[in-house]
Amino acid sequence: MSRYAEHRRRDPLFRAGDIIERMTRRTVSLLVASLLLITLLMVAFLVPMPYVVLAPGVTENTLGRHGGQPVVTVTGHKTYSTSGHLDLTTVSVTSPDYYPRLSEILQAWWSSRDLVLPRDVVYPPEQSIQQVQHENQSQMLGSQRAAIVAGLAAAGYDALNVTVANVTKSAPAGGVLRKGDVIVGVDGKRIVSTEQVVSLVTSRSPGDQVTLQVQRNGRSHRVTLTTEPSPGDPRAARIGVALSDVYNPPFNVNIRLGENIGGPSAGLMFSLAVYDRLTPSPLTGGRFVAGTGTIDTLGRVGVIGGIQQKIDGAYASGARVFLVPSGDCAEAVGADVAGQMRLVKVSTISGAISALHDLAAGRHGSVPRCAPAKS
């Protein structure tokens, strides 16, 4: 070792300089790394994320008014006063033209009230924003029509004509039924949809007889046909007609709601409001009831999305009874406020009506409830 090097090694000032030099390099390295990390985090928090956030949305009382007008109106028929709430519920969803940032996603993940989903689940990439909005509105309008049919049927009124659209000449119906005939009964059973007719006929064996109650030009006829094997399935019976459901309510029923609410999930609550307007006893018994569920023309209740968010939103609005589609019960019991709500399990409009009547009469034990799954 040279004398200079030995002196440098022993001199405290030189040693201090070495330490400072090494610390300076380390500090600079840490500073650069920290700046890079901060930059990356800032970029990450600003970059749009391919997710959507679902949160509790608004509620609307289907027995009340919207924009100064009744949500449900009936003209041309007697109606009855009612009370309480039958609130439809919604989920607030990130709009299709907005991509949330990482901070919003993290906040939603930490929230027990919000739900984060991949964007493609809610907004299919092959659809434009306008197409998504149009589809939501179309679903809402279709849901309203099905709700009117189901609500009227529950109150004892037919809103659909099961109409013969075409007749196969060589089939049993050929020369007997005509295009435009309305089928109102099959073997003494009242008919409310084409699905019913198809089910009743195909449940027979080929060669069995089926009796139809038919209306033609304002007159009622009974015709008996012998079924034959279906060309597509020799074991299935057919009579050889094509049918269509023609919407034809006996009086006017209208549903008015703002365009900011879309989708089919309000169907059950609309149908109950229609029923309540046409029957003498208030369905809710004055209670604040909310709920959700799709509805078809046969009154069957279907599952929906965002059930926990809808329950939370209903509770915040004041509801303490919530009508839950039976297929959503397992998820519904996981809502934050499930312990403070009576979650009523429903699968049909008639079941929902019975449950609400039982609640109004104090027969709480007869009301089906959503319960946690057994482990």
C-alpha positions as CSV (number, residue, x, y, z in Angstrom):
1,M,0.0,0.0,0.0
2,S,1.4,3.5,-0.9
3,R,2.1,6.1,1.7
4,Y,-0.7,8.2,0.3
5,A,-3.2,5.4,0.5
6,E,-2.2,4.5,4.0
7,H,-2.5,8.1,5.0
8,R,-5.9,8.4,3.4
9,R,-7.0,5.2,5.2
10,R,-5.9,6.5,8.6
11,D,-7.0,10.2,8.2
12,P,-10.4,10.8,9.8
13,L,-11.3,13.5,7.3
14,F,-10.7,11.2,4.3
15,R,-12.7,8.5,5.9
16,A,-15.6,10.9,6.6
17,G,-15.4,12.0,3.0
18,D,-15.7,8.4,1.8
19,I,-18.8,7.9,4.0
20,I,-20.4,11.1,2.8
21,E,-19.7,10.1,-0.8
22,R,-21.2,6.7,-0.3
23,M,-24.2,8.2,1.6
24,T,-24.7,10.8,-1.2
25,R,-24.8,8.0,-3.8
26,R,-27.2,6.0,-1.7
27,T,-29.4,9.1,-1.0
28,V,-29.5,9.9,-4.7
29,S,-30.4,6.3,-5.6
30,L,-33.2,6.3,-3.0
31,L,-34.4,9.6,-4.1
32,V,-34.6,8.5,-7.7
33,A,-36.3,5.3,-6.8
34,S,-38.8,7.1,-4.7
35,L,-39.6,9.6,-7.5
36,L,-40.0,6.7,-9.9
37,L,-42.3,4.9,-7.5
38,I,-44.4,8.1,-6.9
39,T,-44.6,8.6,-10.6
40,L,-45.7,5.1,-11.2
41,L,-48.3,5.3,-8.5
42,M,-49.6,8.6,-9.9
43,V,-49.9,7.1,-13.3
44,A,-51.6,4.0,-11.9
45,F,-54.1,6.2,-10.0
46,L,-54.9,8.2,-13.2
47,V,-55.1,5.4,-15.7
48,P,-58.7,4.4,-16.5
49,M,-59.5,0.9,-15.2
50,P,-61.6,-1.8,-17.1
51,Y,-64.1,-2.1,-14.2
52,V,-67.5,-0.8,-13.2
53,V,-68.7,0.0,-9.7
54,L,-72.2,-0.9,-8.5
55,A,-73.6,1.0,-5.5
56,P,-77.1,1.3,-3.9
57,G,-79.3,3.4,-6.3
58,V,-82.5,5.4,-6.0
59,T,-85.9,3.9,-5.1
60,E,-89.3,4.8,-6.5
61,N,-92.7,4.2,-4.9
62,T,-94.8,2.5,-7.6
63,L,-97.9,3.5,-5.6
64,G,-96.8,7.2,-5.7
65,R,-96.1,9.9,-8.2
66,H,-93.1,10.7,-10.4
67,G,-92.7,14.1,-11.9
68,G,-96.1,15.1,-10.6
69,Q,-97.9,12.2,-12.3
70,P,-98.9,8.8,-10.8
71,V,-96.5,6.1,-11.6
72,V,-99.4,3.7,-12.4
73,T,-102.7,4.9,-13.8
74,V,-105.8,3.0,-14.7
75,T,-108.5,4.5,-16.9
76,G,-111.8,3.0,-18.0
77,H,-112.2,0.8,-14.8
78,K,-112.8,1.3,-11.1
79,T,-109.8,1.7,-9.0
80,Y,-109.3,1.7,-5.2
81,S,-107.3,4.0,-2.9
82,T,-104.2,2.4,-1.4
83,S,-101.5,3.2,1.2
84,G,-97.9,2.5,2.1
85,H,-95.0,1.9,-0.3
86,L,-94.2,-0.6,-3.0
87,D,-90.8,0.7,-3.9
88,L,-88.9,-0.5,-6.9
89,T,-85.1,-0.5,-6.3
90,T,-82.2,0.2,-8.5
91,V,-78.4,-0.1,-8.6
92,S,-76.2,2.9,-9.4
93,V,-73.7,1.7,-12.1
94,T,-70.7,3.5,-13.5
95,S,-71.9,5.1,-16.7
96,P,-70.8,3.4,-20.0
97,D,-68.7,6.4,-21.0
98,Y,-66.7,6.6,-17.8
99,Y,-63.8,4.4,-16.7
100,P,-63.1,4.6,-12.9
101,R,-59.6,5.2,-11.6
102,L,-57.7,3.0,-9.3
103,S,-58.5,5.1,-6.2
104,E,-62.2,4.6,-6.9
105,I,-61.8,0.9,-7.5
106,L,-59.9,0.5,-4.2
107,Q,-62.5,2.6,-2.3
108,A,-65.3,0.4,-3.7
109,W,-63.4,-2.8,-2.8
110,W,-63.1,-1.6,0.7
111,S,-66.7,-0.6,0.9
112,S,-69.2,-3.3,2.1
113,R,-72.0,-1.5,0.1
114,D,-70.3,-1.4,-3.3
115,L,-69.5,-4.1,-5.8
116,V,-66.7,-4.1,-8.4
117,L,-67.2,-6.0,-11.7
118,P,-65.2,-6.4,-14.9
119,R,-66.5,-3.8,-17.4
120,D,-67.3,-6.4,-20.0
121,V,-69.8,-8.1,-17.7
122,V,-72.0,-5.0,-17.7
123,Y,-71.1,-3.3,-20.9
124,P,-70.4,-5.8,-23.7
125,P,-67.5,-4.5,-25.8
126,E,-69.4,-5.2,-29.1
127,Q,-72.1,-2.7,-28.1
128,S,-71.9,1.1,-28.3
129,I,-73.0,3.4,-25.5
130,Q,-76.2,4.2,-27.4
131,Q,-76.9,0.5,-28.0
132,V,-76.5,-0.2,-24.3
133,Q,-78.9,2.6,-23.3
134,H,-81.4,1.6,-26.0
135,E,-81.4,-2.0,-24.8
136,N,-81.9,-0.9,-21.1
137,Q,-84.9,1.2,-22.1
138,S,-86.3,-1.6,-24.3
139,Q,-86.0,-4.0,-21.4
140,M,-87.8,-1.5,-19.1
141,L,-90.7,-1.1,-21.6
142,G,-91.0,-4.9,-22.1
143,S,-90.9,-5.3,-18.4
144,Q,-93.8,-2.8,-18.0
145,R,-96.0,-4.6,-20.5
146,A,-95.3,-8.0,-18.9
147,A,-96.1,-6.4,-15.5
148,I,-99.4,-5.1,-16.7
149,V,-100.4,-8.5,-18.0
150,A,-99.3,-10.2,-14.8
151,G,-101.0,-7.6,-12.5
152,L,-104.2,-7.7,-14.5
153,A,-104.2,-11.5,-14.5
154,A,-103.7,-11.6,-10.7
155,A,-106.7,-9.3,-10.4
156,G,-108.8,-11.5,-12.6
157,Y,-108.5,-9.7,-16.0
158,D,-107.0,-11.1,-19.2
159,A,-104.7,-8.8,-21.1
160,L,-103.4,-11.2,-23.7
161,N,-105.3,-12.8,-26.5
162,V,-103.8,-16.2,-27.5
163,T,-104.4,-15.9,-31.2
164,V,-104.1,-18.4,-34.0
165,A,-101.5,-16.9,-36.4
166,N,-101.4,-19.8,-38.8
167,V,-103.0,-23.3,-39.4
168,T,-101.4,-26.3,-41.1
169,K,-104.1,-27.6,-43.4
170,S,-103.1,-31.2,-43.2
171,A,-102.9,-31.2,-39.4
172,P,-105.8,-31.8,-36.9
173,A,-106.6,-28.1,-36.7
174,G,-106.8,-27.8,-40.5
175,G,-110.4,-26.8,-41.6
176,V,-111.4,-26.4,-38.0
177,L,-109.5,-23.5,-36.6
178,R,-108.9,-20.3,-38.5
179,K,-106.3,-17.5,-38.5
180,G,-107.5,-14.9,-35.9
181,D,-109.3,-17.3,-33.6
182,V,-108.7,-16.6,-29.9
183,I,-108.1,-19.6,-27.7
184,V,-109.5,-18.9,-24.2
185,G,-109.5,-22.4,-22.7
186,V,-108.0,-25.9,-23.1
187,D,-109.8,-28.8,-21.5
188,G,-111.6,-26.4,-19.2
189,K,-108.5,-24.5,-18.1
190,R,-108.4,-20.8,-18.5
191,I,-105.6,-19.7,-20.9
192,V,-103.5,-16.6,-20.4
193,S,-100.5,-17.3,-22.8
194,T,-99.4,-19.3,-25.8
195,E,-96.9,-21.1,-23.5
196,Q,-99.8,-22.5,-21.6
197,V,-101.5,-23.9,-24.7
198,V,-98.3,-25.4,-26.0
199,S,-97.6,-27.0,-22.6
200,L,-101.1,-28.5,-22.3
201,V,-101.2,-29.9,-25.8
202,T,-97.7,-31.3,-25.8
203,S,-98.3,-33.0,-22.4
204,R,-100.8,-35.3,-24.2
205,S,-99.8,-38.4,-26.1
206,P,-100.4,-38.5,-29.8
207,G,-103.9,-39.7,-30.5
208,D,-105.3,-38.1,-27.4
209,Q,-108.2,-35.7,-27.7
210,V,-108.0,-32.0,-26.6
211,T,-110.9,-29.7,-26.3
212,L,-110.4,-26.0,-27.0
213,Q,-112.7,-23.0,-26.1
214,V,-112.4,-20.6,-29.0
215,Q,-113.7,-17.1,-29.6
216,R,-114.4,-16.1,-33.3
217,N,-116.1,-12.9,-34.4
218,G,-117.4,-12.3,-30.9
219,R,-118.9,-15.8,-30.5
220,S,-117.6,-18.7,-28.4
221,H,-117.1,-22.2,-29.8
222,R,-115.9,-25.5,-28.5
223,V,-113.9,-27.7,-30.7
224,T,-112.4,-31.1,-30.0
225,L,-109.3,-32.2,-31.9
226,T,-107.4,-35.5,-32.0
227,T,-103.7,-34.8,-31.6
228,E,-101.1,-36.3,-33.9
229,P,-97.3,-36.9,-33.6
230,S,-95.1,-33.9,-34.1
231,P,-92.9,-34.1,-37.2
232,G,-89.9,-33.1,-35.0
233,D,-90.6,-35.6,-32.2
234,P,-93.0,-38.5,-32.8
235,R,-93.6,-38.9,-29.1
236,A,-94.9,-35.3,-28.8
237,A,-98.5,-34.4,-29.6
238,R,-99.5,-31.4,-31.8
239,I,-102.6,-30.0,-33.4
240,G,-100.9,-28.0,-36.1
241,V,-101.3,-24.3,-35.2
242,A,-98.9,-21.4,-34.8
243,L,-99.9,-19.0,-32.0
244,S,-99.1,-15.5,-30.9
245,D,-99.8,-13.5,-27.8
246,V,-101.7,-10.3,-28.8
247,Y,-101.6,-7.6,-26.1
248,N,-105.2,-6.5,-25.6
249,P,-106.0,-5.3,-22.1
250,P,-109.7,-4.8,-21.3
251,F,-109.0,-1.2,-20.2
252,N,-106.1,1.2,-20.2
253,V,-103.2,0.8,-17.8
254,N,-100.1,3.0,-18.0
255,I,-96.8,3.1,-16.2
256,R,-94.8,6.3,-16.2
257,L,-91.3,6.5,-15.0
258,G,-88.2,8.6,-15.8
259,E,-85.8,7.4,-18.5
260,N,-83.0,7.3,-16.1
261,I,-84.2,3.9,-14.9
262,G,-83.8,1.0,-17.2
263,G,-83.7,-2.8,-17.3
264,P,-86.3,-5.4,-16.5
265,S,-85.9,-5.8,-12.7
266,A,-88.8,-3.6,-11.6
267,G,-91.3,-5.9,-13.2
268,L,-92.6,-7.5,-10.0
269,M,-93.1,-4.1,-8.2
270,F,-95.0,-2.7,-11.2
271,S,-97.3,-5.8,-11.4
272,L,-98.1,-5.5,-7.7
273,A,-98.9,-1.8,-8.0
274,V,-101.3,-2.6,-10.9
275,Y,-103.0,-5.3,-8.8
276,D,-103.2,-3.0,-5.8
277,R,-105.0,-0.3,-7.8
278,L,-107.6,-2.8,-8.9
279,T,-108.4,-4.6,-5.6
280,P,-110.2,-3.1,-2.6
281,S,-107.8,-3.9,0.3
282,P,-104.4,-2.0,0.4
283,L,-101.8,-4.6,-0.3
284,T,-99.1,-3.4,2.0
285,G,-101.3,-2.7,5.0
286,G,-99.6,0.7,5.2
287,R,-96.1,-0.8,5.4
288,F,-93.1,0.5,3.6
289,V,-92.3,-2.4,1.3
290,A,-89.6,-2.6,-1.3
291,G,-88.5,-5.3,-3.7
292,T,-87.1,-6.4,-7.0
293,G,-87.5,-9.1,-9.6
294,T,-88.3,-9.6,-13.3
295,I,-91.8,-10.7,-14.2
296,D,-93.2,-12.6,-17.1
297,T,-96.7,-12.8,-18.5
298,L,-97.4,-15.9,-16.4
299,G,-96.5,-14.0,-13.2
300,R,-93.2,-15.8,-12.6
301,V,-90.5,-13.8,-10.8
302,G,-87.0,-14.0,-12.1
303,V,-83.6,-13.3,-10.6
304,I,-81.8,-10.0,-10.9
305,G,-78.3,-8.5,-10.3
306,G,-77.0,-6.3,-7.5
307,I,-79.5,-7.7,-4.9
308,Q,-77.3,-6.6,-1.9
309,Q,-77.0,-3.1,-3.2
310,K,-80.7,-2.9,-3.8
311,I,-81.5,-4.1,-0.2
312,D,-79.1,-1.5,1.2
313,G,-80.7,1.3,-0.9
314,A,-84.2,0.2,0.2
315,Y,-83.2,0.2,3.9
316,A,-81.7,3.7,3.5
317,S,-85.0,4.9,2.0
318,G,-87.0,3.5,4.9
319,A,-88.2,0.1,3.8
320,R,-88.2,-2.7,6.4
321,V,-89.8,-5.4,4.2
322,F,-88.1,-6.5,1.0
323,L,-89.4,-8.9,-1.7
324,V,-86.6,-11.1,-2.9
325,P,-86.7,-13.4,-6.0
326,S,-86.2,-16.9,-4.6
327,G,-83.2,-17.4,-6.8
328,D,-81.5,-14.4,-5.2
329,C,-82.1,-15.4,-1.5
330,A,-78.6,-16.9,-1.0
331,E,-77.0,-13.7,-1.9
332,A,-79.5,-11.4,-0.3
333,V,-78.8,-12.7,3.2
334,G,-75.3,-11.3,2.8
335,A,-76.4,-7.7,2.6
336,D,-75.1,-5.4,5.3
337,V,-78.7,-4.7,6.6
338,A,-80.1,-8.2,6.1
339,G,-80.5,-8.5,9.9
340,Q,-82.7,-5.3,10.0
341,M,-84.9,-6.3,7.1
342,R,-87.6,-8.9,6.6
343,L,-86.5,-10.6,3.4
344,V,-89.5,-12.2,1.9
345,K,-88.9,-15.0,-0.6
346,V,-91.1,-14.9,-3.7
347,S,-91.2,-16.8,-6.9
348,T,-94.6,-15.7,-8.4
349,I,-96.8,-12.6,-8.2
350,S,-99.5,-14.7,-6.4
351,G,-96.9,-15.7,-3.8
352,A,-95.9,-12.1,-3.3
353,I,-99.6,-11.1,-2.9
354,S,-100.2,-13.9,-0.4
355,A,-97.1,-12.9,1.6
356,L,-98.1,-9.3,1.8
357,H,-101.7,-10.1,2.8
358,D,-100.3,-12.4,5.6
359,L,-98.0,-9.6,6.8
360,A,-100.9,-7.1,6.9
361,A,-103.0,-9.6,8.8
362,G,-100.2,-10.3,11.3
363,R,-99.7,-13.9,10.1
364,H,-95.9,-13.5,10.1
365,G,-95.2,-17.2,10.5
366,S,-96.8,-17.9,7.2
367,V,-94.5,-15.6,5.2
368,P,-91.6,-17.4,3.5
369,R,-88.2,-15.8,4.3
370,C,-84.8,-15.9,2.9
371,A,-82.5,-17.8,5.3
372,P,-78.7,-18.2,5.3
373,A,-77.5,-21.4,3.7
374,K,-76.8,-24.3,6.1
375,S,-73.2,-25.3,6.4
